[in-house]
């Protein structure tokens, strides 16, 4: 029982020690923090609030999964293009 516990403890310590490198480097964290400093997703990205915000996107049709003609429902896979 003691051997199993020590192996489990060693494995947990090893995972915690490498988890920082797996999650990302300090430089990457600092870059994201600096880029999004002062960012608020609830504020519209315009200088004048009366101006509109144009958003363009597209869909790339990938796969037709199912067609239900009776209920006029079509299931498909698409890729969103921004």
PyMOL Python script that loads the backbone (N, CA, C, O; Angstrom):
from pymol import cmd

cmd.read_pdbstr("""\
ATOM      1  N   UNK A   1       0.823  -1.197   0.000  1.00  0.00           N
ATOM      2  CA  UNK A   1       0.000   0.000   0.000  1.00  0.00           C
ATOM      3  C   UNK A   1       0.867   1.262   0.000  1.00  0.00           C
ATOM      4  O   UNK A   1       0.548   2.237  -0.679  1.00  0.00           O
ATOM      5  N   UNK A   2       1.961   1.239   0.760  1.00  0.00           N
ATOM      6  CA  UNK A   2       2.835   2.410   0.845  1.00  0.00           C
ATOM      7  C   UNK A   2       3.526   2.669  -0.489  1.00  0.00           C
ATOM      8  O   UNK A   2       3.743   3.820  -0.867  1.00  0.00           O
ATOM      9  N   UNK A   3       3.870   1.600  -1.197  1.00  0.00           N
ATOM     10  CA  UNK A   3       4.531   1.770  -2.495  1.00  0.00           C
ATOM     11  C   UNK A   3       3.579   2.411  -3.497  1.00  0.00           C
ATOM     12  O   UNK A   3       3.986   3.271  -4.277  1.00  0.00           O
ATOM     13  N   UNK A   4       2.319   1.999  -3.481  1.00  0.00           N
ATOM     14  CA  UNK A   4       1.326   2.587  -4.379  1.00  0.00           C
ATOM     15  C   UNK A   4       1.087   4.050  -4.084  1.00  0.00           C
ATOM     16  O   UNK A   4       0.925   4.859  -4.997  1.00  0.00           O
ATOM     17  N   UNK A   5       1.065   4.391  -2.798  1.00  0.00           N
ATOM     18  CA  UNK A   5       0.866   5.786  -2.399  1.00  0.00           C
ATOM     19  C   UNK A   5       2.047   6.640  -2.818  1.00  0.00           C
ATOM     20  O   UNK A   5       1.866   7.764  -3.287  1.00  0.00           O
ATOM     21  N   UNK A   6       3.268   6.114  -2.653  1.00  0.00           N
ATOM     22  CA  UNK A   6       4.440   6.913  -3.028  1.00  0.00           C
ATOM     23  C   UNK A   6       4.513   7.099  -4.543  1.00  0.00           C
ATOM     24  O   UNK A   6       4.933   8.156  -5.014  1.00  0.00           O
ATOM     25  N   UNK A   7       4.110   6.088  -5.309  1.00  0.00           N
ATOM     26  CA  UNK A   7       4.098   6.227  -6.773  1.00  0.00           C
ATOM     27  C   UNK A   7       3.068   7.269  -7.191  1.00  0.00           C
ATOM     28  O   UNK A   7       3.334   8.088  -8.071  1.00  0.00           O
ATOM     29  N   UNK A   8       1.901   7.241  -6.569  1.00  0.00           N
ATOM     30  CA  UNK A   8       0.860   8.219  -6.871  1.00  0.00           C
ATOM     31  C   UNK A   8       1.315   9.630  -6.520  1.00  0.00           C
ATOM     32  O   UNK A   8       1.094  10.566  -7.288  1.00  0.00           O
ATOM     33  N   UNK A   9       1.952   9.782  -5.356  1.00  0.00           N
ATOM     34  CA  UNK A   9       2.439  11.096  -4.929  1.00  0.00           C
ATOM     35  C   UNK A   9       3.523  11.604  -5.872  1.00  0.00           C
ATOM     36  O   UNK A   9       3.528  12.779  -6.238  1.00  0.00           O
ATOM     37  N   UNK A  10       4.437  10.728  -6.264  1.00  0.00           N
ATOM     38  CA  UNK A  10       5.502  11.120  -7.192  1.00  0.00           C
ATOM     39  C   UNK A  10       4.917  11.526  -8.546  1.00  0.00           C
ATOM     40  O   UNK A  10       5.354  12.509  -9.144  1.00  0.00           O
ATOM     41  N   UNK A  11       3.939  10.775  -9.021  1.00  0.00           N
ATOM     42  CA  UNK A  11       3.304  11.108 -10.299  1.00  0.00           C
ATOM     43  C   UNK A  11       2.613  12.461 -10.242  1.00  0.00           C
ATOM     44  O   UNK A  11       2.721  13.253 -11.178  1.00  0.00           O
ATOM     45  N   UNK A  12       1.900  12.734  -9.144  1.00  0.00           N
ATOM     46  CA  UNK A  12       1.220  14.024  -8.995  1.00  0.00           C
ATOM     47  C   UNK A  12       2.210  15.174  -8.958  1.00  0.00           C
ATOM     48  O   UNK A  12       1.991  16.203  -9.597  1.00  0.00           O
ATOM     49  N   UNK A  13       3.303  15.010  -8.212  1.00  0.00           N
ATOM     50  CA  UNK A  13       4.317  16.064  -8.145  1.00  0.00           C
ATOM     51  C   UNK A  13       4.952  16.305  -9.509  1.00  0.00           C
ATOM     52  O   UNK A  13       5.213  17.448  -9.883  1.00  0.00           O
ATOM     53  N   UNK A  14       5.200  15.237 -10.244  1.00  0.00           N
ATOM     54  CA  UNK A  14       5.777  15.378 -11.576  1.00  0.00           C
ATOM     55  C   UNK A  14       4.823  16.114 -12.510  1.00  0.00           C
ATOM     56  O   UNK A  14       5.249  16.987 -13.266  1.00  0.00           O
ATOM     57  N   UNK A  15       3.541  15.771 -12.464  1.00  0.00           N
ATOM     58  CA  UNK A  15       2.559  16.450 -13.309  1.00  0.00           C
ATOM     59  C   UNK A  15       2.447  17.929 -12.969  1.00  0.00           C
ATOM     60  O   UNK A  15       2.362  18.766 -13.869  1.00  0.00           O
ATOM     61  N   UNK A  16       2.446  18.259 -11.690  1.00  0.00           N
ATOM     62  CA  UNK A  16       2.347  19.662 -11.296  1.00  0.00           C
ATOM     63  C   UNK A  16       3.591  20.448 -11.671  1.00  0.00           C
ATOM     64  O   UNK A  16       3.497  21.639 -11.967  1.00  0.00           O
ATOM     65  N   UNK A  17       4.756  19.808 -11.667  1.00  0.00           N
ATOM     66  CA  UNK A  17       5.981  20.530 -12.005  1.00  0.00           C
ATOM     67  C   UNK A  17       6.064  20.829 -13.496  1.00  0.00           C
ATOM     68  O   UNK A  17       6.635  21.851 -13.879  1.00  0.00           O
ATOM     69  N   UNK A  18       5.510  19.964 -14.354  1.00  0.00           N
ATOM     70  CA  UNK A  18       5.552  20.207 -15.787  1.00  0.00           C
ATOM     71  C   UNK A  18       4.330  20.933 -16.307  1.00  0.00           C
ATOM     72  O   UNK A  18       4.323  21.350 -17.465  1.00  0.00           O
ATOM     73  N   UNK A  19       3.317  21.098 -15.515  1.00  0.00           N
ATOM     74  CA  UNK A  19       2.080  21.701 -16.009  1.00  0.00           C
ATOM     75  C   UNK A  19       2.283  23.140 -16.459  1.00  0.00           C
ATOM     76  O   UNK A  19       1.577  23.591 -17.362  1.00  0.00           O
ATOM     77  N   UNK A  20       3.209  23.875 -15.874  1.00  0.00           N
ATOM     78  CA  UNK A  20       3.450  25.257 -16.282  1.00  0.00           C
ATOM     79  C   UNK A  20       3.984  25.311 -17.705  1.00  0.00           C
ATOM     80  O   UNK A  20       3.594  26.192 -18.473  1.00  0.00           O
ATOM     81  N   UNK A  21       4.865  24.392 -18.073  1.00  0.00           N
ATOM     82  CA  UNK A  21       5.401  24.397 -19.426  1.00  0.00           C
ATOM     83  C   UNK A  21       4.360  23.936 -20.433  1.00  0.00           C
ATOM     84  O   UNK A  21       4.400  24.351 -21.592  1.00  0.00           O
ATOM     85  N   UNK A  22       3.439  23.095 -20.020  1.00  0.00           N
ATOM     86  CA  UNK A  22       2.395  22.622 -20.921  1.00  0.00           C
ATOM     87  C   UNK A  22       1.383  23.725 -21.190  1.00  0.00           C
ATOM     88  O   UNK A  22       0.911  23.862 -22.319  1.00  0.00           O
ATOM     89  N   UNK A  23       1.040  24.514 -20.175  1.00  0.00           N
ATOM     90  CA  UNK A  23       0.020  25.549 -20.310  1.00  0.00           C
ATOM     91  C   UNK A  23       0.483  26.711 -21.179  1.00  0.00           C
ATOM     92  O   UNK A  23      -0.342  27.352 -21.829  1.00  0.00           O
ATOM     93  N   UNK A  24       1.749  26.990 -21.207  1.00  0.00           N
ATOM     94  CA  UNK A  24       2.252  28.100 -22.004  1.00  0.00           C
ATOM     95  C   UNK A  24       3.406  28.777 -21.295  1.00  0.00           C
ATOM     96  O   UNK A  24       3.588  28.628 -20.087  1.00  0.00           O
ATOM     97  N   UNK A  25       4.170  29.512 -22.048  1.00  0.00           N
ATOM     98  CA  UNK A  25       5.329  30.164 -21.463  1.00  0.00           C
ATOM     99  C   UNK A  25       4.932  31.479 -20.807  1.00  0.00           C
ATOM    100  O   UNK A  25       3.842  32.004 -21.038  1.00  0.00           O
ATOM    101  N   UNK A  26       5.830  31.994 -19.993  1.00  0.00           N
ATOM    102  CA  UNK A  26       5.575  33.281 -19.336  1.00  0.00           C
ATOM    103  C   UNK A  26       5.491  34.405 -20.361  1.00  0.00           C
ATOM    104  O   UNK A  26       4.715  35.346 -20.189  1.00  0.00           O
ATOM    105  N   UNK A  27       6.288  34.314 -21.432  1.00  0.00           N
ATOM    106  CA  UNK A  27       6.247  35.342 -22.481  1.00  0.00           C
ATOM    107  C   UNK A  27       4.881  35.386 -23.156  1.00  0.00           C
ATOM    108  O   UNK A  27       4.354  36.462 -23.437  1.00  0.00           O
ATOM    109  N   UNK A  28       4.312  34.210 -23.413  1.00  0.00           N
ATOM    110  CA  UNK A  28       2.995  34.149 -24.035  1.00  0.00           C
ATOM    111  C   UNK A  28       1.929  34.720 -23.108  1.00  0.00           C
ATOM    112  O   UNK A  28       1.048  35.459 -23.549  1.00  0.00           O
ATOM    113  N   UNK A  29       2.007  34.380 -21.838  1.00  0.00           N
ATOM    114  CA  UNK A  29       1.048  34.916 -20.871  1.00  0.00           C
ATOM    115  C   UNK A  29       1.151  36.436 -20.782  1.00  0.00           C
ATOM    116  O   UNK A  29       0.133  37.124 -20.718  1.00  0.00           O
ATOM    117  N   UNK A  30       2.375  36.963 -20.779  1.00  0.00           N
ATOM    118  CA  UNK A  30       2.578  38.411 -20.704  1.00  0.00           C
ATOM    119  C   UNK A  30       2.050  39.101 -21.960  1.00  0.00           C
ATOM    120  O   UNK A  30       1.456  40.175 -21.870  1.00  0.00           O
ATOM    121  N   UNK A  31       2.262  38.490 -23.136  1.00  0.00           N
ATOM    122  CA  UNK A  31       1.763  39.057 -24.385  1.00  0.00           C
ATOM    123  C   UNK A  31       0.243  39.152 -24.375  1.00  0.00           C
ATOM    124  O   UNK A  31      -0.316  40.196 -24.709  1.00  0.00           O
ATOM    125  N   UNK A  32      -0.426  38.072 -23.994  1.00  0.00           N
ATOM    126  CA  UNK A  32      -1.892  38.081 -23.949  1.00  0.00           C
ATOM    127  C   UNK A  32      -2.385  39.097 -22.931  1.00  0.00           C
ATOM    128  O   UNK A  32      -3.345  39.819 -23.198  1.00  0.00           O
ATOM    129  N   UNK A  33      -1.751  39.163 -21.781  1.00  0.00           N
ATOM    130  CA  UNK A  33      -2.144  40.127 -20.746  1.00  0.00           C
ATOM    131  C   UNK A  33      -1.967  41.560 -21.252  1.00  0.00           C
ATOM    132  O   UNK A  33      -2.829  42.406 -21.017  1.00  0.00           O
ATOM    133  N   UNK A  34      -0.856  41.842 -21.947  1.00  0.00           N
ATOM    134  CA  UNK A  34      -0.617  43.197 -22.457  1.00  0.00           C
ATOM    135  C   UNK A  34      -1.573  43.557 -23.594  1.00  0.00           C
ATOM    136  O   UNK A  34      -2.041  44.693 -23.674  1.00  0.00           O
ATOM    137  N   UNK A  35      -1.863  42.599 -24.469  1.00  0.00           N
ATOM    138  CA  UNK A  35      -2.767  42.879 -25.587  1.00  0.00           C
ATOM    139  C   UNK A  35      -4.189  43.159 -25.125  1.00  0.00           C
ATOM    140  O   UNK A  35      -4.880  43.991 -25.713  1.00  0.00           O
ATOM    141  N   UNK A  36      -4.627  42.480 -24.089  1.00  0.00           N
ATOM    142  CA  UNK A  36      -6.006  42.626 -23.637  1.00  0.00           C
ATOM    143  C   UNK A  36      -6.149  43.532 -22.415  1.00  0.00           C
ATOM    144  O   UNK A  36      -7.204  43.542 -21.782  1.00  0.00           O
ATOM    145  N   UNK A  37      -5.119  44.283 -22.077  1.00  0.00           N
ATOM    146  CA  UNK A  37      -5.220  45.232 -20.964  1.00  0.00           C
ATOM    147  C   UNK A  37      -6.209  46.326 -21.356  1.00  0.00           C
ATOM    148  O   UNK A  37      -6.054  46.956 -22.403  1.00  0.00           O
ATOM    149  N   UNK A  38      -7.207  46.552 -20.536  1.00  0.00           N
ATOM    150  CA  UNK A  38      -8.207  47.573 -20.807  1.00  0.00           C
ATOM    151  C   UNK A  38      -9.286  47.136 -21.781  1.00  0.00           C
ATOM    152  O   UNK A  38     -10.133  47.944 -22.159  1.00  0.00           O
ATOM    153  N   UNK A  39      -9.275  45.878 -22.195  1.00  0.00           N
ATOM    154  CA  UNK A  39     -10.261  45.378 -23.158  1.00  0.00           C
ATOM    155  C   UNK A  39     -11.559  45.024 -22.439  1.00  0.00           C
ATOM    156  O   UNK A  39     -11.547  44.386 -21.387  1.00  0.00           O
ATOM    157  N   UNK A  40     -12.677  45.450 -23.024  1.00  0.00           N
ATOM    158  CA  UNK A  40     -13.991  45.113 -22.479  1.00  0.00           C
ATOM    159  C   UNK A  40     -14.847  44.614 -23.632  1.00  0.00           C
ATOM    160  O   UNK A  40     -15.119  45.365 -24.569  1.00  0.00           O
ATOM    161  N   UNK A  41     -15.273  43.358 -23.576  1.00  0.00           N
ATOM    162  CA  UNK A  41     -16.032  42.775 -24.688  1.00  0.00           C
ATOM    163  C   UNK A  41     -17.427  43.351 -24.812  1.00  0.00           C
ATOM    164  O   UNK A  41     -18.098  43.100 -25.813  1.00  0.00           O
ATOM    165  N   UNK A  42     -17.886  44.107 -23.840  1.00  0.00           N
ATOM    166  CA  UNK A  42     -19.220  44.691 -23.891  1.00  0.00           C
ATOM    167  C   UNK A  42     -19.242  46.056 -24.578  1.00  0.00           C
ATOM    168  O   UNK A  42     -20.319  46.592 -24.843  1.00  0.00           O
ATOM    169  N   UNK A  43     -18.074  46.625 -24.869  1.00  0.00           N
ATOM    170  CA  UNK A  43     -17.992  47.942 -25.505  1.00  0.00           C
ATOM    171  C   UNK A  43     -17.841  47.767 -27.012  1.00  0.00           C
ATOM    172  O   UNK A  43     -17.005  46.988 -27.470  1.00  0.00           O
ATOM    173  N   UNK A  44     -18.653  48.494 -27.783  1.00  0.00           N
ATOM    174  CA  UNK A  44     -18.577  48.427 -29.244  1.00  0.00           C
ATOM    175  C   UNK A  44     -17.286  49.069 -29.735  1.00  0.00           C
ATOM    176  O   UNK A  44     -16.892  50.111 -29.212  1.00  0.00           O
ATOM    177  N   UNK A  45     -16.618  48.483 -30.720  1.00  0.00           N
ATOM    178  CA  UNK A  45     -15.331  49.005 -31.194  1.00  0.00           C
ATOM    179  C   UNK A  45     -15.479  50.137 -32.211  1.00  0.00           C
ATOM    180  O   UNK A  45     -15.056  49.996 -33.358  1.00  0.00           O
ATOM    181  N   UNK A  46     -16.078  51.259 -31.797  1.00  0.00           N
ATOM    182  CA  UNK A  46     -16.223  52.428 -32.664  1.00  0.00           C
ATOM    183  C   UNK A  46     -15.904  53.677 -31.860  1.00  0.00           C
ATOM    184  O   UNK A  46     -16.080  53.704 -30.642  1.00  0.00           O
ATOM    185  N   UNK A  47     -15.428  54.725 -32.557  1.00  0.00           N
ATOM    186  CA  UNK A  47     -15.184  55.997 -31.880  1.00  0.00           C
ATOM    187  C   UNK A  47     -16.490  56.733 -31.642  1.00  0.00           C
ATOM    188  O   UNK A  47     -16.703  57.297 -30.569  1.00  0.00           O
ATOM    189  N   UNK A  48     -17.369  56.730 -32.642  1.00  0.00           N
ATOM    190  CA  UNK A  48     -18.650  57.409 -32.543  1.00  0.00           C
ATOM    191  C   UNK A  48     -19.731  56.342 -32.388  1.00  0.00           C
ATOM    192  O   UNK A  48     -19.857  55.468 -33.246  1.00  0.00           O
ATOM    193  N   UNK A  49     -20.502  56.397 -31.324  1.00  0.00           N
ATOM    194  CA  UNK A  49     -21.486  55.355 -31.036  1.00  0.00           C
ATOM    195  C   UNK A  49     -22.634  55.310 -32.041  1.00  0.00           C
ATOM    196  O   UNK A  49     -23.399  54.346 -32.054  1.00  0.00           O
ATOM    197  N   UNK A  50     -22.770  56.347 -32.893  1.00  0.00           N
ATOM    198  CA  UNK A  50     -23.825  56.318 -33.906  1.00  0.00           C
ATOM    199  C   UNK A  50     -23.386  55.562 -35.160  1.00  0.00           C
ATOM    200  O   UNK A  50     -24.219  55.243 -36.009  1.00  0.00           O
ATOM    201  N   UNK A  51     -22.089  55.272 -35.288  1.00  0.00           N
ATOM    202  CA  UNK A  51     -21.600  54.521 -36.444  1.00  0.00           C
ATOM    203  C   UNK A  51     -21.886  53.037 -36.265  1.00  0.00           C
ATOM    204  O   UNK A  51     -21.882  52.519 -35.148  1.00  0.00           O
ATOM    205  N   UNK A  52     -22.133  52.370 -37.369  1.00  0.00           N
ATOM    206  CA  UNK A  52     -22.410  50.942 -37.312  1.00  0.00           C
ATOM    207  C   UNK A  52     -21.103  50.148 -37.313  1.00  0.00           C
ATOM    208  O   UNK A  52     -20.047  50.666 -37.678  1.00  0.00           O
ATOM    209  N   UNK A  53     -21.191  48.916 -36.909  1.00  0.00           N
ATOM    210  CA  UNK A  53     -20.058  47.994 -36.938  1.00  0.00           C
ATOM    211  C   UNK A  53     -20.373  46.918 -37.971  1.00  0.00           C
ATOM    212  O   UNK A  53     -21.319  46.149 -37.801  1.00  0.00           O
ATOM    213  N   UNK A  54     -19.586  46.863 -39.036  1.00  0.00           N
ATOM    214  CA  UNK A  54     -19.791  45.855 -40.075  1.00  0.00           C
ATOM    215  C   UNK A  54     -19.024  44.589 -39.708  1.00  0.00           C
ATOM    216  O   UNK A  54     -17.836  44.638 -39.389  1.00  0.00           O
ATOM    217  N   UNK A  55     -19.705  43.479 -39.757  1.00  0.00           N
ATOM    218  CA  UNK A  55     -19.096  42.182 -39.479  1.00  0.00           C
ATOM    219  C   UNK A  55     -19.331  41.294 -40.695  1.00  0.00           C
ATOM    220  O   UNK A  55     -20.469  41.088 -41.115  1.00  0.00           O
ATOM    221  N   UNK A  56     -18.257  40.777 -41.247  1.00  0.00           N
ATOM    222  CA  UNK A  56     -18.369  39.897 -42.411  1.00  0.00           C
ATOM    223  C   UNK A  56     -17.963  38.484 -42.004  1.00  0.00           C
ATOM    224  O   UNK A  56     -16.946  38.282 -41.341  1.00  0.00           O
ATOM    225  N   UNK A  57     -18.769  37.520 -42.410  1.00  0.00           N
ATOM    226  CA  UNK A  57     -18.424  36.126 -42.162  1.00  0.00           C
ATOM    227  C   UNK A  57     -18.990  35.274 -43.285  1.00  0.00           C
ATOM    228  O   UNK A  57     -19.860  35.708 -44.041  1.00  0.00           O
ATOM    229  N   UNK A  58     -18.495  34.089 -43.377  1.00  0.00           N
ATOM    230  CA  UNK A  58     -18.976  33.172 -44.399  1.00  0.00           C
ATOM    231  C   UNK A  58     -19.024  31.755 -43.865  1.00  0.00           C
ATOM    232  O   UNK A  58     -18.459  31.453 -42.814  1.00  0.00           O
ATOM    233  N   UNK A  59     -19.699  30.897 -44.595  1.00  0.00           N
ATOM    234  CA  UNK A  59     -19.782  29.488 -44.237  1.00  0.00           C
ATOM    235  C   UNK A  59     -19.216  28.662 -45.381  1.00  0.00           C
ATOM    236  O   UNK A  59     -19.527  28.903 -46.548  1.00  0.00           O
ATOM    237  N   UNK A  60     -18.402  27.710 -45.045  1.00  0.00           N
ATOM    238  CA  UNK A  60     -17.899  26.755 -46.029  1.00  0.00           C
ATOM    239  C   UNK A  60     -18.612  25.435 -45.777  1.00  0.00           C
ATOM    240  O   UNK A  60     -18.456  24.823 -44.720  1.00  0.00           O
ATOM    241  N   UNK A  61     -19.387  25.007 -46.748  1.00  0.00           N
ATOM    242  CA  UNK A  61     -20.154  23.768 -46.622  1.00  0.00           C
ATOM    243  C   UNK A  61     -19.194  22.589 -46.703  1.00  0.00           C
ATOM    244  O   UNK A  61     -18.467  22.448 -47.685  1.00  0.00           O
ATOM    245  N   UNK A  62     -19.186  21.743 -45.681  1.00  0.00           N
ATOM    246  CA  UNK A  62     -18.248  20.626 -45.620  1.00  0.00           C
ATOM    247  C   UNK A  62     -18.926  19.290 -45.909  1.00  0.00           C
ATOM    248  O   UNK A  62     -18.432  18.503 -46.715  1.00  0.00           O
ATOM    249  N   UNK A  63     -20.067  19.032 -45.245  1.00  0.00           N
ATOM    250  CA  UNK A  63     -20.668  17.710 -45.350  1.00  0.00           C
ATOM    251  C   UNK A  63     -22.172  17.784 -45.133  1.00  0.00           C
ATOM    252  O   UNK A  63     -22.642  18.482 -44.234  1.00  0.00           O
ATOM    253  N   UNK A  64     -22.917  17.074 -45.949  1.00  0.00           N
ATOM    254  CA  UNK A  64     -24.354  16.919 -45.758  1.00  0.00           C
ATOM    255  C   UNK A  64     -24.572  15.661 -44.925  1.00  0.00           C
ATOM    256  O   UNK A  64     -24.193  14.564 -45.335  1.00  0.00           O
ATOM    257  N   UNK A  65     -25.184  15.826 -43.755  1.00  0.00           N
ATOM    258  CA  UNK A  65     -25.365  14.703 -42.841  1.00  0.00           C
ATOM    259  C   UNK A  65     -26.722  14.042 -43.030  1.00  0.00           C
ATOM    260  O   UNK A  65     -26.805  12.819 -43.144  1.00  0.00           O
ATOM    261  N   UNK A  66     -27.789  14.841 -43.066  1.00  0.00           N
ATOM    262  CA  UNK A  66     -29.131  14.275 -43.122  1.00  0.00           C
ATOM    263  C   UNK A  66     -30.081  15.293 -43.741  1.00  0.00           C
ATOM    264  O   UNK A  66     -29.925  16.498 -43.547  1.00  0.00           O
ATOM    265  N   UNK A  67     -31.067  14.799 -44.490  1.00  0.00           N
ATOM    266  CA  UNK A  67     -32.116  15.649 -45.045  1.00  0.00           C
ATOM    267  C   UNK A  67     -33.461  15.045 -44.666  1.00  0.00           C
ATOM    268  O   UNK A  67     -33.746  13.890 -44.984  1.00  0.00           O
ATOM    269  N   UNK A  68     -34.283  15.834 -43.986  1.00  0.00           N
ATOM    270  CA  UNK A  68     -35.638  15.427 -43.635  1.00  0.00           C
ATOM    271  C   UNK A  68     -36.576  16.269 -44.496  1.00  0.00           C
ATOM    272  O   UNK A  68     -36.880  17.413 -44.159  1.00  0.00           O
ATOM    273  N   UNK A  69     -37.029  15.698 -45.604  1.00  0.00           N
ATOM    274  CA  UNK A  69     -37.852  16.460 -46.547  1.00  0.00           C
ATOM    275  C   UNK A  69     -39.212  16.814 -45.964  1.00  0.00           C
ATOM    276  O   UNK A  69     -39.739  17.894 -46.233  1.00  0.00           O
ATOM    277  N   UNK A  70     -39.776  15.929 -45.180  1.00  0.00           N
ATOM    278  CA  UNK A  70     -41.105  16.167 -44.619  1.00  0.00           C
ATOM    279  C   UNK A  70     -41.105  17.407 -43.724  1.00  0.00           C
ATOM    280  O   UNK A  70     -41.978  18.266 -43.853  1.00  0.00           O
ATOM    281  N   UNK A  71     -40.133  17.501 -42.822  1.00  0.00           N
ATOM    282  CA  UNK A  71     -40.056  18.642 -41.904  1.00  0.00           C
ATOM    283  C   UNK A  71     -39.176  19.768 -42.437  1.00  0.00           C
ATOM    284  O   UNK A  71     -39.028  20.801 -41.784  1.00  0.00           O
ATOM    285  N   UNK A  72     -38.596  19.577 -43.609  1.00  0.00           N
ATOM    286  CA  UNK A  72     -37.717  20.556 -44.252  1.00  0.00           C
ATOM    287  C   UNK A  72     -36.551  20.947 -43.344  1.00  0.00           C
ATOM    288  O   UNK A  72     -36.285  22.124 -43.100  1.00  0.00           O
ATOM    289  N   UNK A  73     -35.872  19.916 -42.859  1.00  0.00           N
ATOM    290  CA  UNK A  73     -34.709  20.115 -41.990  1.00  0.00           C
ATOM    291  C   UNK A  73     -33.504  19.457 -42.649  1.00  0.00           C
ATOM    292  O   UNK A  73     -33.575  18.317 -43.109  1.00  0.00           O
ATOM    293  N   UNK A  74     -32.401  20.191 -42.687  1.00  0.00           N
ATOM    294  CA  UNK A  74     -31.166  19.666 -43.245  1.00  0.00           C
ATOM    295  C   UNK A  74     -30.073  19.799 -42.192  1.00  0.00           C
ATOM    296  O   UNK A  74     -29.883  20.880 -41.634  1.00  0.00           O
ATOM    297  N   UNK A  75     -29.357  18.722 -41.915  1.00  0.00           N
ATOM    298  CA  UNK A  75     -28.218  18.763 -40.999  1.00  0.00           C
ATOM    299  C   UNK A  75     -26.945  18.695 -41.825  1.00  0.00           C
ATOM    300  O   UNK A  75     -26.823  17.888 -42.746  1.00  0.00           O
ATOM    301  N   UNK A  76     -25.999  19.560 -41.476  1.00  0.00           N
ATOM    302  CA  UNK A  76     -24.745  19.579 -42.221  1.00  0.00           C
ATOM    303  C   UNK A  76     -23.611  20.028 -41.318  1.00  0.00           C
ATOM    304  O   UNK A  76     -23.830  20.560 -40.230  1.00  0.00           O
ATOM    305  N   UNK A  77     -22.400  19.803 -41.791  1.00  0.00           N
ATOM    306  CA  UNK A  77     -21.203  20.330 -41.148  1.00  0.00           C
ATOM    307  C   UNK A  77     -20.712  21.504 -41.983  1.00  0.00           C
ATOM    308  O   UNK A  77     -20.615  21.410 -43.207  1.00  0.00           O
ATOM    309  N   UNK A  78     -20.405  22.605 -41.317  1.00  0.00           N
ATOM    310  CA  UNK A  78     -19.875  23.781 -42.007  1.00  0.00           C
ATOM    311  C   UNK A  78     -18.689  24.324 -41.223  1.00  0.00           C
ATOM    312  O   UNK A  78     -18.552  24.067 -40.026  1.00  0.00           O
ATOM    313  N   UNK A  79     -17.844  25.067 -41.899  1.00  0.00           N
ATOM    314  CA  UNK A  79     -16.769  25.807 -41.258  1.00  0.00           C
ATOM    315  C   UNK A  79     -17.125  27.278 -41.312  1.00  0.00           C
ATOM    316  O   UNK A  79     -17.559  27.785 -42.346  1.00  0.00           O
ATOM    317  N   UNK A  80     -16.943  27.949 -40.210  1.00  0.00           N
ATOM    318  CA  UNK A  80     -17.204  29.378 -40.135  1.00  0.00           C
ATOM    319  C   UNK A  80     -15.963  30.124 -40.601  1.00  0.00           C
ATOM    320  O   UNK A  80     -14.866  29.877 -40.101  1.00  0.00           O
ATOM    321  N   UNK A  81     -16.130  31.036 -41.556  1.00  0.00           N
ATOM    322  CA  UNK A  81     -15.014  31.846 -42.063  1.00  0.00           C
ATOM    323  C   UNK A  81     -15.224  33.283 -41.634  1.00  0.00           C
ATOM    324  O   UNK A  81     -16.222  33.913 -41.984  1.00  0.00           O
ATOM    325  N   UNK A  82     -14.274  33.793 -40.874  1.00  0.00           N
ATOM    326  CA  UNK A  82     -14.357  35.176 -40.398  1.00  0.00           C
ATOM    327  C   UNK A  82     -13.431  36.069 -41.184  1.00  0.00           C
ATOM    328  O   UNK A  82     -13.365  37.271 -40.924  1.00  0.00           O
TER     329      UNK A  82
END
""", "prot")
cmd.dss("prot")
cmd.show_as("cartoon", "prot")
cmd.util.cbc("prot")
cmd.orient("prot")
